[in-house]
Each structure stands twice: as C-alpha cells, then as structure tokens.
Amino acid sequence: MFKLAGAIDSFNEKFGFYASYLILPLIFVVVWEVIMRYGFNTPTSWAFELTVFFYGIHFSFALSYAHKHNTHVAIDVLESRLPARPRLILRIVTNAVLFIPSIGLLTFYICVMAMNSWQQLEHASSSWAPAIYPIKTLMAIGFILFFLQGLAKLIKDINSLKETH
C-alpha cells in the first residue's frame, strides 16, 4: 500500500507541475481580451467563457498538488498544539471520516455529471456555444486525482503512526 501512495504522490507531483502551465493560456486570453476590448473596441464573444474553462481546469488540476504539499488553507490551532502521535491520529480520523467520504461523493457526482454531459454532447448556451463535455471530463479527472491524493495521505499517515510507537 505504501508503494501505491508513493506512486500517487509521484504522479500528482509531475501532473501538478505541468498543469501549472495552464496559467499561461489563461493569461494570454485575458490579455487578448483586454487589448481587443480597450484597444480596438471589439470585445470577443468567447474570451470570458474560455477564461472560466481554463481557470476551472487549472483549479481542479491544482487540488491534488496543493493537498500533497499541505498548501490548502487550514486552521490548525488545535493540531499545532498536539504532540506528533495525537496529531497523526487526528489527521487519520479527519481524513477517514471527513475527507474520504465527502470528496469521494463529490468526485463520484462530478464523474456522473461529466458522463451525462458526454451523453448529451452538452454545449454552453452562449453565442459562442463551445462544447462543455471535455471541460467537465478534465475537471472530473482533477477531482479523481484529489481523491487519490487523500488516500495516499491516509496511507502514509497510517504508516507513520505504526512507526511512532
């Protein structure tokens, strides 16, 4: 199981690194829209939606990377005052009781939403009308990786608990 956790960590590390470059096309689209809107008084019909798509994908892909590196916002007033072993136990319990069930259900329903979108070949209801099903699929992949990273952290914490007799 520890090898599985290591493989998830390794994959999410590389995936998160490369996914961080999604910020570049996002910046390009925003700059393009600003130039077109304010420089030439010809706003685009697609830039706003495209920035939402890029940001949504970027956000969902960053979840697992941020979780791996403990960079999510956290209020650890109680946890920071605990010794190492009780801190590990608290992390294991909160991960098993809160994270795994809630993110597991969220991931499941996001995958269902993506599958339904593919079945309908869903498009946005804007004048540009881009396909949404690939975007929802990419976001579902991001949440799957986030869930797997939570499992990896749980495995590593249980392993660390065994080592801290």
N, C-alpha and C positions, 0 to 999 in steps of 0.2 A: 504494500500500500504506500510505503514511503517513496518508492520509485515512481509511482503514479503521481504523487504530489509533486515530486521533483520535475516530472515531465510537464505537468500543467504549469508549474512556475516558469520553466524554461520557455515553453510556448508563449505564455502570456507576456513574458519579458520581451521577446522578439516581436510579437504581434503588436504590443503596445508601442514599442519603439517605432515601427513602421507606420502604424496608424496615426502617430503624432503628426506625420507629414500631411494628413488630410487638412490641416490648418492652412496649408499653402493655397490649394484651390479655393478655399473659403475666403481667404484674404484677397485673392485675385478677383473673385466675383464681386466682393464688396467694393473694391477699388474701381472695378469696371463700372459698376452701377453708379457710384458717386461721380465718376468722370462723365458718364453719359447723361446723368440727370442734371448735374450742375454745370458741366462744361458745355454740353451741346443741347440741353433742354429736351432730351429724348430718352426718358426713362424706359427701361426694358420691362417686358411683361413676365420675365422668367427669373430675374435675379433674386428677388425676395424668397421665392419658393426654393430655389437652388441652395441659397444660404441656409435655409431651415433644414433641408435634406443633409447637407454637409455637416452642419452642426449636430444634428441628431445622430448621424453615423459616428462622428468624432466622439461625441459624448458616450454613446453606448460602447464603443470600442475601448474607451479610456477607463471604463468601470473596473475591469479585471486588473489592469495595470495599477491603477490607484489603490485597489484593495490589496494587491500584493505588496505594495510599498507603504501601506498604512498612511496614505495621504488624504483619506476622506476626512471630512470634518467630524470630530468626535469630542464629546465632553467626558473626559476621563478623570473627573475629580475623585471618584471612589477608587477606580482601578489604579491610579497612580500612587495611591497611599498604601496599597496592599503589597505584601511580600510576593516573591516570584511564584511560589506554588499556588496560593489562593488566586492570584491574578490569572494564572493559566486555567484554573478551574472555572473562574468567572467567564473567561473568553470561550472556553469549550461549551459551557452551558448556554451562554447567549448565542453562540454560533449555532448550536444544535436546536435550540428552542425558538430563536427568533429569525436568524439569517436563513438557514437552510429551508424551513417551511415557507417563509414569506417570499424570498427571492425565487425559490423553486416554483411556487404557484405563479408568481409574476412571469417567470421565464416560460412556463407552460402556456399561459394565456397569450403571451406575446407570440409564441410559435403558432398557436391556433389562429391568432389574428393574421399572421403572415401567410399561413396556408389558405385561409379564407380569401385573402387579398389576391393570391395566385389563382384561386378558383374563379374569381370574378374578373380577373385581369384589371384590377382596380386602377383608376386614373384619378388625378386630382380634379376638382370641379372648378378649376380656374380657366382663364382663356388660353393659357399655355397647355394645360391638361397633360402633364407628364405622368408616366406610369409610376405608381406608388409601390407595387408589389416587390420590386427589387430592393427598395429602400427599407421596407418593413422586414424583409428577409435579412438584410445586413444588420439591422437593429436587433433582430432575434438572435443572430449569431453573437453579437456583443453581449447580450444577456446570458446566453448559454456559457460563454467564457467567464462571465462574472460569477455565475453559479458554481462552475467548476473550480474557480479560484477560491471560493468559500469552502468547498470540500477539501481542497488542498491545504488550506489554512487549518481546518479542523483536524485533518490527519496529522499535520506537523505539530499542532498543539497537543494532541493526544500522545504523540511520540515523545514530545518534550516533557510531558507530565510523567511518563514512565521513567524517564531518565533522571528526574529530580526527586527521587525517593527521599 
